[in-house]
């Protein structure tokens, strides 16, 4: 990560990483979705990395993304779970949620957190959202309140703003292009605005945790993945602390 990228994550709680996927990679993944039909994929859209084939499995430890994961979640980062979001014009999304206020599942002991100490950032559950379609300004989709990962007054967020019933200048929808990846920590208040674009929204959300924790109650079944690299196997390990190997093999 560059110094400016670290500044942005610490300041805003999210970061748009440009041009992670090539045009060919985006086209290949979209062709799979078109071929299988996005409607039929919705039913098992929560296991993209294991069920959708090699291009999607390769995103587990994409070489352009792994350095960010190591910097932001530590050397034992693990893939917790993943799924796809498809939205058609006019489709409603989810209200603003997340944050460290303890209001979400798990209460104050949940894993939506952000910490900084001595030049090091660490996050609990965090997301790398791979965008397979453009989401220009005003299109809808992912929205957030920049800086809310450090807010002390999240309980004061008005209900009508939380449900996108009233616009607020502090709620933003970052513009992204196909091939971009949007990182955000779940400590950030975020949600999904109604989708307004004519084309379908297509996002793949790969969610990561520090090696000692888990959000999902189910761990990965490696037999579903076929061939895996040793590095990918380390990223799919169940959560633990004792003798846990680092993602990057130091031998």
C-alpha positions in Angstrom: 0.0 0.0 0.0 1.1 3.5 -0.7 1.2 6.1 2.0 -1.8 7.9 0.4 -3.8 4.7 0.4 -3.1 4.2 4.1 -4.2 7.7 4.7 -7.4 7.2 2.9 -8.3 3.9 4.7 -7.6 5.4 8.1 -9.6 8.6 7.2 -12.5 7.1 5.4 -12.7 3.4 6.2 -12.8 2.3 2.5 -10.6 2.4 -0.6 -11.3 2.0 -4.3 -8.4 0.0 -5.8 -8.4 0.7 -9.5 -8.0 -1.8 -12.4 -7.4 -5.0 -10.3 -9.1 -7.2 -12.9 -8.2 -6.9 -16.6 -10.9 -6.5 -19.2 -10.4 -10.1 -20.2 -10.9 -11.3 -16.6 -14.1 -9.3 -16.2 -15.4 -10.6 -19.6 -14.7 -14.2 -18.6 -16.5 -13.9 -15.3 -19.5 -12.1 -16.9 -19.7 -14.7 -19.6 -19.9 -17.4 -16.9 -22.7 -15.4 -15.2 -24.5 -14.9 -18.5 -24.2 -18.5 -19.4 -25.4 -19.8 -16.1 -27.9 -16.9 -15.7 -27.6 -14.5 -12.8 -31.1 -15.6 -11.7 -30.2 -19.2 -11.3 -26.9 -18.3 -9.6 -28.7 -16.3 -6.8 -29.6 -19.5 -5.0 -26.0 -20.5 -4.3 -24.4 -17.1 -4.6 -22.9 -17.4 -1.1 -20.1 -19.8 -2.2 -18.6 -18.1 -5.2 -15.0 -19.1 -4.6 -15.7 -22.8 -4.3 -18.6 -23.4 -6.8 -18.1 -21.0 -9.7 -14.8 -22.3 -11.1 -11.2 -21.3 -11.5 -11.6 -17.5 -12.3 -13.5 -17.0 -9.1 -11.3 -19.3 -7.0 -8.3 -17.2 -8.1 -9.7 -14.2 -6.3 -9.1 -15.7 -2.9 -5.5 -14.5 -2.9 -5.4 -12.3 -6.0 -1.8 -11.0 -6.2 -2.9 -7.4 -6.5 -5.2 -7.7 -3.5 -3.1 -9.9 -1.1 -0.7 -7.0 -0.1 -3.7 -5.0 1.1 -5.1 -7.9 3.1 -1.8 -8.4 4.8 -1.4 -4.7 5.6 -4.9 -4.2 6.9 -5.8 -7.6 8.6 -2.4 -9.0 9.4 -0.1 -11.9 8.3 -2.7 -14.6 9.3 -5.7 -13.2 7.3 -8.2 -15.8 6.3 -11.2 -15.9 3.8 -14.3 -16.0 6.0 -17.0 -16.3 3.4 -18.0 -14.9 0.0 -21.0 -14.3 -2.1 -22.3 -12.4 -5.2 -24.8 -9.5 -5.4 -26.8 -8.9 -8.5 -29.2 -6.0 -8.7 -31.6 -5.0 -11.5 -32.9 -1.5 -12.2 -35.3 -0.4 -9.4 -34.3 -3.1 -7.0 -34.1 -2.1 -3.4 -31.0 -2.7 -1.3 -30.2 -3.0 2.4 -30.3 -0.2 5.1 -27.1 1.3 6.5 -25.6 -1.0 9.0 -22.3 -2.0 10.5 -20.1 0.0 12.7 -18.7 -0.5 16.2 -21.8 0.6 18.1 -22.7 -3.0 19.1 -26.0 -2.7 17.3 -25.4 -5.5 14.9 -25.3 -9.3 15.4 -23.0 -10.2 18.2 -23.5 -7.0 20.2 -20.4 -5.2 21.6 -18.3 -8.4 21.2 -18.8 -8.6 17.5 -16.0 -8.4 15.0 -16.7 -5.1 13.3 -13.7 -3.1 14.6 -10.9 -0.9 13.5 -7.7 -0.3 15.4 -4.5 1.8 14.9 -1.4 1.7 17.0 2.2 2.7 16.3 1.8 3.0 12.5 -0.1 -0.3 12.1 -3.8 -0.6 11.0 -5.8 -3.7 11.9 -9.4 -4.5 11.0 -11.9 -7.2 12.0 -14.2 -8.5 9.3 -13.5 -6.7 6.1 -14.6 -6.9 2.4 -13.0 -6.9 -1.0 -15.8 -6.2 -3.4 -14.9 -7.1 -7.0 -16.9 -5.1 -9.5 -17.9 -6.7 -12.7 -20.0 -3.8 -13.9 -19.7 0.0 -13.7 -21.4 1.8 -10.9 -21.0 5.5 -11.8 -22.0 8.3 -9.5 -25.8 8.1 -8.9 -26.2 4.5 -10.0 -26.8 3.2 -6.5 -25.4 0.1 -4.9 -22.7 0.3 -2.3 -23.0 3.4 -0.1 -21.3 4.4 3.2 -20.7 7.1 5.7 -16.9 7.9 5.3 -15.1 8.0 8.7 -17.9 6.2 10.6 -15.6 3.4 11.5 -14.2 5.7 14.2 -17.5 7.4 15.1 -18.7 7.5 18.8 -22.3 8.5 18.0 -23.6 5.9 15.6 -26.6 5.4 17.8 -27.7 8.9 16.8 -27.9 8.1 13.1 -31.5 9.0 12.2 -33.7 6.1 11.1 -34.8 7.8 7.9 -31.2 8.3 6.8 -30.3 4.8 7.8 -33.1 3.5 5.5 -32.2 5.9 2.6 -35.6 7.6 3.0 -33.9 11.0 3.4 -30.7 12.1 1.6 -27.9 13.2 3.8 -24.7 14.8 2.5 -22.5 12.5 4.7 -23.8 9.4 2.9 -21.8 8.7 -0.3 -21.9 6.2 -3.1 -18.4 5.8 -4.4 -18.1 5.5 -8.1 -16.4 2.4 -9.4 -15.7 0.8 -12.8 -15.7 -2.8 -13.9 -12.4 -4.3 -12.8 -12.1 -2.1 -9.7 -12.1 -3.5 -6.2 -13.7 -1.6 -3.3 -12.2 -2.4 0.1 -14.1 -1.6 3.3 -14.0 -2.5 6.9 -17.3 -3.8 8.4 -16.7 -1.2 11.2 -17.7 1.3 8.5 -21.4 2.1 8.4 -22.5 1.0 5.0 -25.5 -0.3 3.0 -26.9 -0.7 -0.4 -28.8 2.1 -2.2 -31.6 1.2 -4.7 -30.0 0.3 -8.1 -30.9 3.0 -10.7 -28.7 2.0 -13.6 -30.2 0.3 -16.7 -27.6 -2.5 -16.6 -27.3 -5.1 -13.9 -25.1 -4.5 -10.9 -22.6 -7.4 -10.5 -20.4 -7.5 -7.4 -18.5 -10.3 -5.8 -17.9 -9.8 -2.1 -15.0 -11.7 -0.6 -15.0 -11.2 3.2 -11.9 -11.7 5.3 -11.2 -12.0 9.0 -8.0 -12.0 11.1 -6.7 -15.5 11.6 -8.1 -15.8 15.1 -11.7 -15.0 14.3 -14.7 -15.9 12.2 -18.0 -14.3 11.3 -19.5 -17.3 9.4 -20.5 -20.3 11.5 -19.4 -22.6 8.7 -15.8 -23.3 7.7 -14.5 -24.1 4.2 -14.7 -27.6 2.8 -11.5 -27.9 0.8 -12.9 -30.8 -1.2 -15.3 -28.4 -3.0 -12.4 -26.4 -4.4 -10.5 -28.8 -6.5 -6.8 -27.9 -6.9 -5.6 -25.3 -4.5 -2.2 -23.7 -3.9 -0.6 -24.1 -0.5 -1.1 -20.4 0.0 -4.8 -20.6 -0.7 -5.1 -23.6 1.7 -3.6 -21.4 4.4 -6.1 -18.7 3.7 -9.0 -21.2 3.9 -8.0 -22.5 7.3 -10.5 -22.5 10.2 -9.8 -19.7 12.8 -7.1 -20.4 15.3 -4.1 -18.8 17.1 -1.7 -21.5 18.2 1.0 -22.4 15.7 -1.0 -20.8 12.9 1.1 -20.4 9.7 1.5 -17.1 8.1 -0.3 -16.7 4.7 3.1 -15.9 3.0 5.4 -18.9 3.5 8.6 -17.6 5.1 10.6 -20.8 4.4 
